[in-house]
Amino acid sequence: MFGKAVKNMTGCMTHLRRFAAVGMLTAGMVLTLGTSPSMAQPRAHVYLLRGLLNVFSLGMDTLSSELNARGVYATVHNHTEWQSLADSAAAKYKAGTEGPIIIIGHSLGADAVMEMSAYLGQKGVPVALAVPFDGTQSLAASSNILHVLNITQRSYAYMRRGAGFKGTLVNFDVSSDGSIDHLNIDKSPRLHAKVIGEVLSVVGSHRMPAPGTTVPRPVPVNAPAKPEVTPTPPAPVPAAPPKSGPSVGTGRTHSADGTPVIALPERSSAVASPMHKPASPVTGQVAN
């Protein structure tokens, strides 16, 4: 009897040791996976939306390449896809794999920026940054947008605060620059640099190499250092002549609802602007 009891006790101790070993192994795997870079945080996503006929906004393609080169995942789409893109973005955001969400677009794509943002708001998803490039109408910023940078050269396309909006909104009017018009505003290197700066300040550490992006290889320790080359500073670019029309002032000011306006357009204040329209995912698009 005594020998049998000892044998049973030995078997129990063996099972306990195995159970403890399995438990420690499981805990180690959880800790390892939980701290892996791929699961540490979601990846930021910049959605870029082209305008009419999907061919007149190729500056969005250039901007996408510039962002991806900086480790910010950016994709380009037709503006008509905004609702399906929003559905996908909302699902990924709620799954914890995507965010912050940034939306940029030109012309009808700029209108779609505001529409897509409002639709995401209905789904309870925040938009970290919305950047319309010269939209075709004035739309209200929905309450889920944290920052709006509206780049335009026509005053009737100023964006305004919508109900419950508590973020920052700036209408950056470039109409005093005679070299910029509706067809090239999305391609301006100066404006690209401004937008990239805004995107990087929002993205922070939520950057990962996008699919297909080349990751630089590490340089071996014993490899000879390459000589430093001092870049030649670019030649100064002469200032473009202002657009014709009576001046109504320059510098920072505010629109009627308190929205800050930078570089007030050189237009006559006697020209009336169309009524502001709220962004709504069910409204039709306005022709370019």
C-alpha positions as a Markdown table, in Angstrom:
| # | Residue | x | y | z |
|---|---|---|---|---|
| 1 | Met | 0.0 | 0.0 | 0.0 |
| 2 | Phe | 2.8 | 2.4 | 1.0 |
| 3 | Gly | 4.6 | 1.7 | -2.3 |
| 4 | Lys | 1.5 | 2.4 | -4.3 |
| 5 | Ala | 0.9 | 5.7 | -2.5 |
| 6 | Val | 4.4 | 6.8 | -3.2 |
| 7 | Lys | 4.0 | 5.8 | -6.8 |
| 8 | Asn | 0.8 | 7.8 | -7.1 |
| 9 | Met | 2.4 | 10.9 | -5.4 |
| 10 | Thr | 5.3 | 10.7 | -7.8 |
| 11 | Gly | 3.0 | 10.6 | -10.8 |
| 12 | Cys | 1.1 | 13.7 | -9.5 |
| 13 | Met | 4.3 | 15.6 | -9.1 |
| 14 | Thr | 5.3 | 14.7 | -12.6 |
| 15 | His | 2.0 | 16.0 | -14.0 |
| 16 | Leu | 2.4 | 19.2 | -11.9 |
| 17 | Arg | 5.8 | 19.9 | -13.3 |
| 18 | Arg | 4.6 | 19.4 | -16.8 |
| 19 | Phe | 1.7 | 21.7 | -16.2 |
| 20 | Ala | 4.0 | 24.4 | -14.8 |
| 21 | Ala | 6.3 | 24.1 | -17.8 |
| 22 | Val | 3.4 | 24.4 | -20.3 |
| 23 | Gly | 2.1 | 27.4 | -18.4 |
| 24 | Met | 5.5 | 29.2 | -18.4 |
| 25 | Leu | 5.9 | 28.4 | -22.2 |
| 26 | Thr | 2.5 | 29.9 | -22.9 |
| 27 | Ala | 3.2 | 33.0 | -20.9 |
| 28 | Gly | 6.4 | 33.5 | -22.7 |
| 29 | Met | 4.7 | 33.3 | -26.1 |
| 30 | Val | 2.1 | 35.8 | -25.0 |
| 31 | Leu | 4.7 | 38.2 | -23.8 |
| 32 | Thr | 6.7 | 37.8 | -27.0 |
| 33 | Leu | 3.8 | 38.3 | -29.3 |
| 34 | Gly | 2.4 | 41.2 | -27.3 |
| 35 | Thr | 5.7 | 43.1 | -27.6 |
| 36 | Ser | 6.4 | 42.4 | -31.3 |
| 37 | Pro | 6.5 | 45.5 | -33.5 |
| 38 | Ser | 3.8 | 44.2 | -35.8 |
| 39 | Met | 1.3 | 44.2 | -32.9 |
| 40 | Ala | 2.5 | 47.1 | -30.8 |
| 41 | Gln | 0.3 | 49.7 | -32.5 |
| 42 | Pro | -1.9 | 50.2 | -35.6 |
| 43 | Arg | -0.5 | 51.6 | -38.8 |
| 44 | Ala | -1.5 | 55.1 | -40.0 |
| 45 | His | -3.2 | 55.2 | -43.4 |
| 46 | Val | -3.4 | 58.2 | -45.8 |
| 47 | Tyr | -6.2 | 57.9 | -48.3 |
| 48 | Leu | -5.7 | 60.1 | -51.4 |
| 49 | Leu | -8.6 | 60.8 | -53.7 |
| 50 | Arg | -8.4 | 61.9 | -57.3 |
| 51 | Gly | -10.9 | 64.2 | -58.9 |
| 52 | Leu | -13.0 | 64.3 | -62.1 |
| 53 | Leu | -12.6 | 61.3 | -64.4 |
| 54 | Asn | -9.7 | 60.0 | -62.2 |
| 55 | Val | -7.1 | 61.7 | -64.5 |
| 56 | Phe | -6.9 | 65.4 | -63.5 |
| 57 | Ser | -5.4 | 64.9 | -60.0 |
| 58 | Leu | -2.1 | 63.2 | -60.6 |
| 59 | Gly | -0.6 | 65.3 | -57.9 |
| 60 | Met | -2.2 | 62.9 | -55.5 |
| 61 | Asp | -0.1 | 60.1 | -57.0 |
| 62 | Thr | 3.1 | 62.2 | -56.5 |
| 63 | Leu | 2.1 | 63.0 | -52.9 |
| 64 | Ser | 1.4 | 59.3 | -52.2 |
| 65 | Ser | 4.9 | 58.4 | -53.4 |
| 66 | Glu | 6.5 | 61.2 | -51.2 |
| 67 | Leu | 4.6 | 59.9 | -48.2 |
| 68 | Asn | 5.5 | 56.3 | -48.7 |
| 69 | Ala | 9.1 | 57.2 | -49.1 |
| 70 | Arg | 8.9 | 58.6 | -45.6 |
| 71 | Gly | 7.4 | 55.5 | -44.2 |
| 72 | Val | 3.8 | 56.7 | -44.2 |
| 73 | Tyr | 1.4 | 54.2 | -45.8 |
| 74 | Ala | -0.5 | 56.1 | -48.5 |
| 75 | Thr | -2.9 | 54.8 | -51.2 |
| 76 | Val | -4.5 | 56.6 | -54.2 |
| 77 | His | -8.2 | 56.1 | -55.2 |
| 78 | Asn | -11.0 | 57.4 | -57.4 |
| 79 | His | -13.1 | 59.9 | -55.4 |
| 80 | Thr | -16.2 | 57.8 | -56.3 |
| 81 | Glu | -14.9 | 55.0 | -54.0 |
| 82 | Trp | -15.0 | 57.0 | -50.8 |
| 83 | Gln | -17.9 | 55.1 | -49.2 |
| 84 | Ser | -16.4 | 51.6 | -49.7 |
| 85 | Leu | -13.0 | 53.0 | -48.5 |
| 86 | Ala | -14.7 | 54.4 | -45.4 |
| 87 | Asp | -16.3 | 51.0 | -44.6 |
| 88 | Ser | -13.0 | 49.3 | -44.9 |
| 89 | Ala | -11.2 | 51.9 | -42.9 |
| 90 | Ala | -13.8 | 51.7 | -40.1 |
| 91 | Ala | -13.5 | 48.0 | -39.9 |
| 92 | Lys | -9.7 | 48.1 | -39.7 |
| 93 | Tyr | -9.7 | 51.0 | -37.2 |
| 94 | Lys | -12.1 | 49.1 | -34.9 |
| 95 | Ala | -10.0 | 45.9 | -35.3 |
| 96 | Gly | -7.0 | 47.9 | -34.0 |
| 97 | Thr | -4.9 | 47.5 | -37.2 |
| 98 | Glu | -5.3 | 51.0 | -38.7 |
| 99 | Gly | -5.0 | 54.5 | -37.4 |
| 100 | Pro | -4.7 | 57.4 | -37.4 |
| 101 | Ile | -6.8 | 57.9 | -40.5 |
| 102 | Ile | -5.9 | 60.8 | -42.8 |
| 103 | Ile | -7.8 | 61.8 | -46.0 |
| 104 | Ile | -6.5 | 64.0 | -48.8 |
| 105 | Gly | -8.2 | 64.8 | -52.1 |
| 106 | His | -8.3 | 67.2 | -55.0 |
| 107 | Ser | -11.3 | 68.9 | -56.7 |
| 108 | Leu | -14.2 | 66.4 | -56.5 |
| 109 | Gly | -11.8 | 64.3 | -54.5 |
| 110 | Ala | -11.6 | 67.3 | -52.0 |
| 111 | Asp | -15.4 | 67.2 | -51.7 |
| 112 | Ala | -15.2 | 63.5 | -51.1 |
| 113 | Val | -12.7 | 64.1 | -48.3 |
| 114 | Met | -15.4 | 65.9 | -46.3 |
| 115 | Glu | -18.1 | 63.3 | -47.3 |
| 116 | Met | -15.9 | 60.4 | -46.3 |
| 117 | Ser | -15.0 | 62.1 | -43.0 |
| 118 | Ala | -18.6 | 62.7 | -42.2 |
| 119 | Tyr | -19.5 | 59.1 | -43.0 |
| 120 | Leu | -16.7 | 57.8 | -40.7 |
| 121 | Gly | -18.2 | 60.0 | -38.0 |
| 122 | Gln | -21.5 | 58.2 | -38.3 |
| 123 | Lys | -19.6 | 55.0 | -37.6 |
| 124 | Gly | -17.8 | 56.5 | -34.6 |
| 125 | Val | -14.4 | 56.6 | -36.2 |
| 126 | Pro | -12.2 | 59.7 | -35.9 |
| 127 | Val | -10.3 | 61.4 | -38.7 |
| 128 | Ala | -7.0 | 62.7 | -37.6 |
| 129 | Leu | -6.4 | 65.1 | -40.6 |
| 130 | Ala | -8.5 | 66.1 | -43.6 |
| 131 | Val | -6.9 | 68.0 | -46.4 |
| 132 | Pro | -9.1 | 69.2 | -49.3 |
| 133 | Phe | -7.2 | 70.6 | -52.3 |
| 134 | Asp | -9.5 | 73.2 | -54.0 |
| 135 | Gly | -12.9 | 71.6 | -53.5 |
| 136 | Thr | -15.8 | 72.6 | -55.7 |
| 137 | Gln | -18.0 | 73.8 | -52.9 |
| 138 | Ser | -18.1 | 74.9 | -49.2 |
| 139 | Leu | -18.8 | 72.0 | -46.8 |
| 140 | Ala | -19.0 | 71.7 | -43.0 |
| 141 | Ala | -16.4 | 69.8 | -41.1 |
| 142 | Ser | -18.0 | 67.0 | -39.1 |
| 143 | Ser | -17.4 | 66.6 | -35.4 |
| 144 | Asn | -15.1 | 63.6 | -35.7 |
| 145 | Ile | -12.4 | 65.5 | -37.6 |
| 146 | Leu | -9.5 | 66.6 | -35.4 |
| 147 | His | -7.7 | 68.9 | -38.0 |
| 148 | Val | -8.8 | 70.4 | -41.3 |
| 149 | Leu | -6.3 | 72.1 | -43.7 |
| 150 | Asn | -8.3 | 73.4 | -46.6 |
| 151 | Ile | -6.0 | 74.5 | -49.4 |
| 152 | Thr | -7.9 | 76.5 | -52.0 |
| 153 | Gln | -7.7 | 79.4 | -54.5 |
| 154 | Arg | -11.4 | 80.2 | -54.6 |
| 155 | Ser | -13.3 | 81.7 | -51.6 |
| 156 | Tyr | -16.6 | 79.9 | -52.3 |
| 157 | Ala | -14.8 | 76.6 | -51.4 |
| 158 | Tyr | -13.9 | 77.7 | -47.9 |
| 159 | Met | -14.7 | 75.0 | -45.3 |
| 160 | Arg | -16.5 | 75.8 | -42.1 |
| 161 | Arg | -17.1 | 74.3 | -38.7 |
| 162 | Gly | -20.0 | 71.8 | -38.5 |
| 163 | Ala | -22.2 | 71.0 | -35.5 |
| 164 | Gly | -20.1 | 69.8 | -32.6 |
| 165 | Phe | -16.8 | 70.4 | -34.4 |
| 166 | Lys | -14.1 | 71.1 | -31.8 |
| 167 | Gly | -10.9 | 70.6 | -33.9 |
| 168 | Thr | -8.8 | 73.0 | -35.8 |
| 169 | Leu | -9.8 | 74.4 | -39.2 |
| 170 | Val | -7.7 | 76.6 | -41.4 |
| 171 | Asn | -8.6 | 77.8 | -44.9 |
| 172 | Phe | -5.3 | 78.3 | -46.6 |
| 173 | Asp | -6.1 | 80.6 | -49.6 |
| 174 | Val | -3.4 | 80.7 | -52.3 |
| 175 | Ser | -5.3 | 82.8 | -54.8 |
| 176 | Ser | -2.8 | 85.6 | -54.6 |
| 177 | Asp | -0.2 | 83.2 | -56.2 |
| 178 | Gly | -0.7 | 83.8 | -60.0 |
| 179 | Ser | 1.2 | 80.5 | -60.8 |
| 180 | Ile | -1.4 | 78.3 | -59.1 |
| 181 | Asp | -4.8 | 77.4 | -60.6 |
| 182 | His | -7.3 | 74.6 | -60.1 |
| 183 | Leu | -5.5 | 72.2 | -62.5 |
| 184 | Asn | -2.1 | 72.4 | -60.8 |
| 185 | Ile | -2.8 | 73.3 | -57.2 |
| 186 | Asp | -2.5 | 69.6 | -56.3 |
| 187 | Lys | 1.0 | 69.4 | -57.9 |
| 188 | Ser | 2.6 | 72.3 | -56.2 |
| 189 | Pro | 5.9 | 71.2 | -54.5 |
| 190 | Arg | 5.5 | 74.0 | -51.9 |
| 191 | Leu | 2.0 | 72.8 | -50.9 |
| 192 | His | 3.1 | 69.2 | -50.9 |
| 193 | Ala | 5.9 | 70.1 | -48.4 |
| 194 | Lys | 3.3 | 71.8 | -46.2 |
| 195 | Val | 0.9 | 68.9 | -46.3 |
| 196 | Ile | 3.7 | 66.3 | -45.7 |
| 197 | Gly | 4.7 | 68.3 | -42.6 |
| 198 | Glu | 1.1 | 68.2 | -41.3 |
| 199 | Val | 0.8 | 64.5 | -42.0 |
| 200 | Leu | 4.1 | 63.6 | -40.2 |
| 201 | Ser | 3.1 | 65.6 | -37.2 |
| 202 | Val | -0.1 | 63.6 | -37.0 |
| 203 | Val | 1.3 | 60.2 | -37.8 |
| 204 | Gly | 4.1 | 60.2 | -35.2 |
| 205 | Ser | 5.4 | 56.7 | -34.6 |
| 206 | His | 2.6 | 55.0 | -36.5 |
| 207 | Arg | 4.8 | 54.4 | -39.5 |
| 208 | Met | 5.6 | 51.1 | -41.1 |
| 209 | Pro | 7.0 | 50.2 | -44.6 |
| 210 | Ala | 4.1 | 49.9 | -47.0 |
| 211 | Pro | 3.7 | 46.7 | -49.0 |
| 212 | Gly | 6.3 | 46.8 | -51.9 |
| 213 | Thr | 8.3 | 49.6 | -50.2 |
| 214 | Thr | 12.0 | 48.9 | -50.3 |
| 215 | Val | 13.6 | 48.8 | -46.9 |
| 216 | Pro | 17.2 | 50.2 | -46.8 |
| 217 | Arg | 19.8 | 47.5 | -46.0 |
| 218 | Pro | 22.1 | 48.1 | -43.0 |
| 219 | Val | 25.6 | 49.1 | -43.9 |
| 220 | Pro | 28.3 | 46.7 | -42.6 |
| 221 | Val | 30.4 | 48.1 | -39.7 |
| 222 | Asn | 33.7 | 47.6 | -41.6 |
| 223 | Ala | 32.4 | 49.2 | -44.8 |
| 224 | Pro | 34.2 | 52.4 | -45.9 |
| 225 | Ala | 32.3 | 55.5 | -45.1 |
| 226 | Lys | 31.1 | 57.5 | -48.1 |
| 227 | Pro | 32.4 | 61.1 | -48.4 |
| 228 | Glu | 29.9 | 63.7 | -47.4 |
| 229 | Val | 28.7 | 65.9 | -50.2 |
| 230 | Thr | 27.5 | 69.3 | -49.5 |
| 231 | Pro | 24.3 | 69.9 | -51.5 |
| 232 | Thr | 24.2 | 73.0 | -53.7 |
| 233 | Pro | 21.4 | 75.3 | -52.5 |
| 234 | Pro | 18.7 | 75.8 | -55.1 |
| 235 | Ala | 18.5 | 79.1 | -56.9 |
| 236 | Pro | 15.9 | 81.6 | -55.5 |
| 237 | Val | 12.5 | 81.4 | -57.2 |
| 238 | Pro | 11.2 | 84.8 | -58.2 |
| 239 | Ala | 7.9 | 85.7 | -56.6 |
| 240 | Ala | 4.9 | 85.2 | -58.9 |
| 241 | Pro | 2.9 | 88.3 | -59.8 |
| 242 | Pro | -0.4 | 88.6 | -57.9 |
| 243 | Lys | -3.7 | 87.9 | -59.6 |
| 244 | Ser | -5.6 | 90.8 | -60.9 |
| 245 | Gly | -8.3 | 92.4 | -58.8 |
| 246 | Pro | -8.7 | 94.8 | -56.0 |
| 247 | Ser | -6.9 | 93.9 | -52.8 |
| 248 | Val | -8.9 | 93.3 | -49.7 |
| 249 | Gly | -5.9 | 92.8 | -47.3 |
| 250 | Thr | -3.3 | 90.2 | -46.5 |
| 251 | Gly | -2.1 | 88.2 | -43.5 |
| 252 | Arg | -4.1 | 86.2 | -41.0 |
| 253 | Thr | -7.7 | 87.0 | -40.5 |
| 254 | His | -10.9 | 85.1 | -39.8 |
| 255 | Ser | -14.1 | 84.4 | -41.8 |
| 256 | Ala | -17.6 | 85.2 | -40.5 |
| 257 | Asp | -17.8 | 82.1 | -38.4 |
| 258 | Gly | -14.4 | 82.6 | -36.8 |
| 259 | Thr | -12.5 | 80.2 | -39.1 |
| 260 | Pro | -8.9 | 81.4 | -39.6 |
| 261 | Val | -7.9 | 82.3 | -43.1 |
| 262 | Ile | -4.3 | 82.5 | -44.2 |
| 263 | Ala | -3.3 | 84.7 | -47.2 |
| 264 | Leu | -6.7 | 86.4 | -47.8 |
| 265 | Pro | -7.5 | 86.3 | -51.5 |
| 266 | Glu | -7.1 | 89.4 | -53.6 |
| 267 | Arg | -10.7 | 89.5 | -54.6 |
| 268 | Ser | -13.4 | 92.1 | -54.3 |
| 269 | Ser | -15.5 | 91.7 | -51.2 |
| 270 | Ala | -18.5 | 92.7 | -53.2 |
| 271 | Val | -18.7 | 89.3 | -54.9 |
| 272 | Ala | -21.2 | 87.1 | -53.0 |
| 273 | Ser | -20.3 | 83.5 | -52.2 |
| 274 | Pro | -22.7 | 80.6 | -52.6 |
| 275 | Met | -24.5 | 79.3 | -49.5 |
| 276 | His | -22.4 | 76.9 | -47.3 |
| 277 | Lys | -23.5 | 73.3 | -47.6 |
| 278 | Pro | -23.0 | 70.7 | -44.9 |
| 279 | Ala | -21.1 | 67.5 | -45.8 |
| 280 | Ser | -23.5 | 64.6 | -46.2 |
| 281 | Pro | -22.8 | 61.1 | -47.5 |
| 282 | Val | -26.1 | 61.1 | -49.4 |
| 283 | Thr | -25.6 | 64.3 | -51.4 |
| 284 | Gly | -24.6 | 64.1 | -55.0 |
| 285 | Gln | -21.3 | 65.4 | -56.3 |
| 286 | Val | -21.0 | 68.8 | -57.8 |
| 287 | Ala | -19.5 | 68.9 | -61.3 |
| 288 | Asn | -16.0 | 70.2 | -61.5 |
